[in-house]
Amino acid sequence: MQFSLIDRIDVLEPGSRIEAVKNLSMAEEYLADHFPGFPVMPGVLMLEAMTQAGAWLVRATEDFAHSMVVLKELRNVKYGQFVQPGQTLEVSAEIVDHSDKETKLKAQGQVNGQSTVRGQIVLRRYNLAETSPHQATIDTSLIEELRSQFALLTTGSRQATDSAGV
């Protein structure tokens, strides 16, 4: 199962920063158990939303050069307020360092200007064909699917569309 925890990308400046949103609704299946009578978005999913936003920034920065952008490390994570159904988690990330295989980002999540989570993220990126050349077609297929998802996330976002050249 794959969770898509970014509903829309509002601002995208490739090589620099991203702003995205996750609208939390009672339709989120995990809220039934976290916690009964007091549903809140689990902290690990707030981190995942920041990671996904950062991954979209990396992909746009490199024009989707890699099929895999994965979380390598989280540092200095701090939690603030809860995120409850009906609220919008505003996620932002900015590139701190971008090397050959890794990108370091400073990221945060907020609801109505109040911090819910913040920390540093290290993302690693690669193609499957780097270790198994016969998987190059899988890389191509994954990148095509990611480009389609990206187009949906940036629909109606003038800033993101203009900056990313989509």
NORNORVEN-V417185 format. One record per residue. N is the residue number from 1. SS is DSSP state (h for helix, s for strand, l for the rest). OMEGA is omega in whole degrees, -180 to 180 (999 if undefined). Layout:
((N	SS	OMEGA) (N	SS	OMEGA))
This chain:
((1	l	179) (2	l	176) (3	l	171) (4	l	-174) (5	l	172) (6	l	-180) (7	l	-176) (8	s	172) (9	s	-178) (10	s	-178) (11	s	177) (12	s	174) (13	s	-178) (14	l	-179) (15	l	-175) (16	l	-172) (17	s	178) (18	s	171) (19	s	-177) (20	s	-180) (21	s	171) (22	s	177) (23	s	-177) (24	l	179) (25	l	178) (26	l	179) (27	l	179) (28	l	-173) (29	h	-177) (30	h	-178) (31	h	178) (32	h	-177) (33	l	-173) (34	l	-5) (35	l	179) (36	l	-179) (37	l	178) (38	l	-176) (39	l	176) (40	l	178) (41	l	178) (42	l	180) (43	h	-179) (44	h	178) (45	h	172) (46	h	177) (47	h	179) (48	h	178) (49	h	178) (50	h	179) (51	h	180) (52	h	177) (53	h	178) (54	h	179) (55	h	177) (56	h	178) (57	h	179) (58	h	180) (59	h	-180) (60	h	180) (61	h	-177) (62	l	-179) (63	l	175) (64	l	-179) (65	l	-176) (66	l	178) (67	l	-178) (68	s	171) (69	s	-171) (70	s	178) (71	s	176) (72	s	-173) (73	s	172) (74	s	-180) (75	s	172) (76	s	-180) (77	s	178) (78	s	178) (79	s	177) (80	l	-177) (81	l	173) (82	l	171) (83	l	-176) (84	l	177) (85	l	-177) (86	l	179) (87	l	178) (88	s	175) (89	s	178) (90	s	-175) (91	s	174) (92	s	178) (93	s	177) (94	s	-178) (95	s	177) (96	s	-180) (97	s	-178) (98	s	-179) (99	l	-177) (100	l	-174) (101	l	-176) (102	s	174) (103	s	176) (104	s	-178) (105	s	169) (106	s	-175) (107	s	177) (108	s	173) (109	s	-180) (110	s	170) (111	s	-179) (112	l	178) (113	l	180) (114	s	-177) (115	s	174) (116	s	180) (117	s	174) (118	s	179) (119	s	177) (120	s	-178) (121	s	172) (122	s	178) (123	s	175) (124	s	-180) (125	s	-178) (126	s	172) (127	l	179) (128	h	-178) (129	h	179) (130	h	178) (131	l	179) (132	l	-176) (133	h	-180) (134	h	180) (135	h	180) (136	h	180) (137	h	176) (138	h	176) (139	h	-179) (140	h	-180) (141	h	179) (142	h	-180) (143	h	177) (144	h	179) (145	h	178) (146	h	177) (147	h	178) (148	h	178) (149	h	180) (150	h	179) (151	h	178) (152	h	-178) (153	h	-177) (154	l	178) (155	l	179) (156	l	179) (157	l	-176) (158	h	-179) (159	h	-179) (160	h	-179) (161	h	-180) (162	h	-177) (163	h	-175) (164	h	-180) (165	l	-179) (166	l	999))
